[in-house]
Amino acid sequence: MNMRSLRIRISIELLFIALILPSTYLLEKVSREKGLELGTIIRVQDKLSGSLVSLMGVDVLKSLMHQQYPGDPGAKGPTLLYAIGALGLSGYKQVEVKGLKKGQLLMADQQSLNQSYVLAFNEHGTVDLIDLKSKGSPIVQDVSEINKIE
Protein backbone atom coordinates (compact mmCIF):
# COMPACT_ATOMS: atom_id res chain seq x y z
CA MET A 1 0.00 0.00 0.00
CA ASN A 2 2.79 2.39 0.86
CA MET A 3 4.60 1.66 -2.40
CA ARG A 4 1.39 2.19 -4.39
CA SER A 5 0.76 5.63 -2.85
CA LEU A 6 4.37 6.59 -3.55
CA ARG A 7 3.93 5.63 -7.24
CA ILE A 8 0.73 7.64 -7.43
CA ARG A 9 2.41 10.70 -5.91
CA ILE A 10 5.36 10.42 -8.28
CA SER A 11 3.00 10.05 -11.27
CA ILE A 12 1.02 13.12 -10.22
CA GLU A 13 4.21 15.17 -9.78
CA LEU A 14 5.53 14.08 -13.19
CA LEU A 15 2.19 14.97 -14.77
CA PHE A 16 2.32 18.35 -13.03
CA ILE A 17 5.82 19.01 -14.41
CA ALA A 18 4.76 17.83 -17.86
CA LEU A 19 1.91 20.36 -17.84
CA ILE A 20 3.92 23.27 -16.45
CA LEU A 21 6.78 23.22 -18.97
CA PRO A 22 4.68 23.58 -22.15
CA SER A 23 2.50 26.20 -20.51
CA THR A 24 5.52 28.37 -19.64
CA TYR A 25 6.76 28.20 -23.24
CA LEU A 26 3.28 29.11 -24.48
CA LEU A 27 3.08 32.01 -22.04
CA GLU A 28 6.49 33.27 -23.18
CA LYS A 29 5.44 33.10 -26.84
CA VAL A 30 2.16 34.93 -26.20
CA SER A 31 3.86 37.67 -24.15
CA ARG A 32 6.61 38.08 -26.78
CA GLU A 33 4.07 38.44 -29.59
CA LYS A 34 2.05 40.92 -27.55
CA GLY A 35 5.22 42.90 -26.79
CA LEU A 36 6.12 43.01 -30.48
CA GLU A 37 2.63 44.29 -31.32
CA LEU A 38 2.75 46.99 -28.64
CA GLY A 39 6.35 48.10 -29.26
CA THR A 40 7.63 47.13 -25.81
CA ILE A 41 9.88 44.56 -27.49
CA ILE A 42 12.03 45.59 -30.44
CA ARG A 43 13.00 43.06 -33.10
CA VAL A 44 16.63 43.41 -34.23
CA GLN A 45 17.44 41.56 -37.40
CA ASP A 46 19.84 41.22 -40.30
CA LYS A 47 17.63 42.26 -43.21
CA LEU A 48 19.83 40.71 -45.88
CA SER A 49 19.70 37.20 -44.44
CA GLY A 50 16.35 37.70 -42.71
CA SER A 51 17.75 36.24 -39.52
CA LEU A 52 16.71 37.46 -36.10
CA VAL A 53 19.68 38.87 -34.19
CA SER A 54 17.94 39.77 -30.95
CA LEU A 55 14.76 40.76 -29.20
CA MET A 56 15.29 43.77 -26.99
CA GLY A 57 12.81 44.90 -24.38
CA VAL A 58 12.33 48.40 -23.05
CA ASP A 59 13.84 47.23 -19.76
CA VAL A 60 17.09 46.43 -21.59
CA LEU A 61 17.10 49.93 -23.08
CA LYS A 62 16.67 51.43 -19.60
CA SER A 63 19.66 49.44 -18.43
CA LEU A 64 21.68 50.63 -21.44
CA MET A 65 20.71 54.24 -20.68
CA HIS A 66 21.99 53.86 -17.10
CA GLN A 67 25.25 52.39 -18.43
CA GLN A 68 25.74 55.14 -20.98
CA TYR A 69 24.66 58.00 -18.72
CA PRO A 70 25.28 56.88 -15.12
CA GLY A 71 23.51 59.14 -12.65
CA ASP A 72 22.21 61.56 -15.31
CA PRO A 73 18.59 62.40 -14.46
CA GLY A 74 18.16 64.32 -17.73
CA ALA A 75 18.94 61.37 -20.00
CA LYS A 76 16.08 60.59 -22.38
CA GLY A 77 17.38 57.15 -23.39
CA PRO A 78 20.42 55.46 -24.90
CA THR A 79 21.77 56.63 -28.23
CA LEU A 80 21.00 54.49 -31.26
CA LEU A 81 24.73 53.90 -31.76
CA TYR A 82 25.12 52.68 -28.17
CA ALA A 83 22.18 50.29 -28.51
CA ILE A 84 23.49 48.97 -31.83
CA GLY A 85 26.91 48.39 -30.26
CA ALA A 86 25.41 46.64 -27.24
CA LEU A 87 23.51 44.31 -29.57
CA GLY A 88 26.73 43.37 -31.30
CA LEU A 89 25.69 44.63 -34.72
CA SER A 90 28.77 45.34 -36.78
CA GLY A 91 29.79 45.39 -40.39
CA TYR A 92 26.70 47.26 -41.50
CA LYS A 93 26.53 49.87 -44.21
CA GLN A 94 23.04 51.06 -43.31
CA VAL A 95 20.63 50.78 -40.42
CA GLU A 96 16.87 50.90 -40.78
CA VAL A 97 14.67 51.85 -37.83
CA LYS A 98 10.94 51.15 -38.20
CA GLY A 99 7.98 52.17 -36.10
CA LEU A 100 4.65 50.55 -35.38
CA LYS A 101 2.88 53.03 -37.66
CA LYS A 102 3.26 52.19 -41.32
CA GLY A 103 5.59 54.47 -43.24
CA GLN A 104 7.61 55.66 -40.25
CA LEU A 105 11.21 54.72 -40.77
CA LEU A 106 14.74 56.04 -40.73
CA MET A 107 17.38 54.80 -43.15
CA ALA A 108 20.84 55.94 -42.15
CA ASP A 109 24.25 54.94 -43.37
CA GLN A 110 27.11 54.34 -40.98
CA GLN A 111 28.62 57.80 -41.50
CA SER A 112 25.40 59.69 -40.80
CA LEU A 113 24.70 57.89 -37.51
CA ASN A 114 25.81 60.10 -34.67
CA GLN A 115 25.27 60.64 -30.98
CA SER A 116 22.22 62.84 -31.55
CA TYR A 117 19.94 59.91 -32.50
CA VAL A 118 18.40 58.75 -29.23
CA LEU A 119 15.94 55.98 -28.40
CA ALA A 120 13.88 58.14 -26.04
CA PHE A 121 11.36 56.68 -23.64
CA ASN A 122 7.82 57.93 -24.07
CA GLU A 123 4.80 58.06 -21.80
CA HIS A 124 3.24 54.79 -22.95
CA GLY A 125 6.13 52.43 -22.23
CA THR A 126 7.86 52.31 -25.61
CA VAL A 127 10.67 54.28 -27.24
CA ASP A 128 10.71 56.89 -29.99
CA LEU A 129 13.70 57.67 -32.17
CA ILE A 130 14.48 61.35 -31.82
CA ASP A 131 17.20 63.63 -33.09
CA LEU A 132 18.45 65.81 -30.22
CA LYS A 133 19.68 68.41 -32.71
CA SER A 134 16.29 69.02 -34.36
CA LYS A 135 14.12 69.39 -31.21
CA GLY A 136 11.10 68.55 -33.40
CA SER A 137 8.71 65.64 -33.29
CA PRO A 138 10.09 62.10 -33.18
CA ILE A 139 11.55 60.69 -36.38
CA VAL A 140 10.07 57.26 -35.62
CA GLN A 141 7.36 56.80 -33.00
CA ASP A 142 7.09 53.51 -31.11
CA VAL A 143 10.19 51.82 -32.53
CA SER A 144 9.41 48.21 -33.40
CA GLU A 145 12.40 47.11 -35.51
CA ILE A 146 16.08 47.85 -35.97
CA ASN A 147 17.47 46.25 -39.12
CA LYS A 148 21.06 45.86 -40.21
CA ILE A 149 21.44 46.36 -43.94
CA GLU A 150 24.73 45.33 -45.52
Residue, then its C-alpha position, 0 to 999 in steps of 0.5 A: m500500500n505504501m509503495r502504491s501511494l508513492r507511485i501515485r504521488i510520483s505520477i502526479e508530480l511528473l504529470f504536473i511538471a509535464l503540464i507546467l513546462p509547455s504552458t511556460y513556453l506558451l506564455e512566453k510566446v504569447s507575451r513576446e508576440k504581444g510585446l512586439e505588437l505593442g512596441t515594448i519589445i524591439r525586433v533586431q534583425d539582419k535584413l539581408s539574411g532575414s535572420l533574427v539577431s535579438l529581441m530587446g525589451v524596453d527594460v534592456l534599453k533602460s539598463l543601457m541608458h543607465q550604463q551610458y549616462p550613469g547618474d544623469p537624471g536628464a537622459k532621455g534614453p540610450t543613443l542608437l549607436y550605443a544600442i546597436g553596439a550593445l547588440g553586437l551589430s557590426g559590419y553594417k553599411q546602413v541601419e533601418v529603424k521602423g515604427l509601429k505606424k506604417g511608413q515611419l522609418l529612418m534609413a541611415d548609413q554608418q557615416s550619418l549615424n551620430q550621438s544625436y539619434v536617441l531611443a527616447f522613452n515615451e509616456h506609454g512604455t515604448v521608445d521613440l527615435i528622436d534627433l536631439k539636434s532638431k528638437g522637433s517631433p520624433i523621427v520614428q514613434d514607437v520603434s518596433e524594428i532595428n534592421k542591419i542592412e549590408 
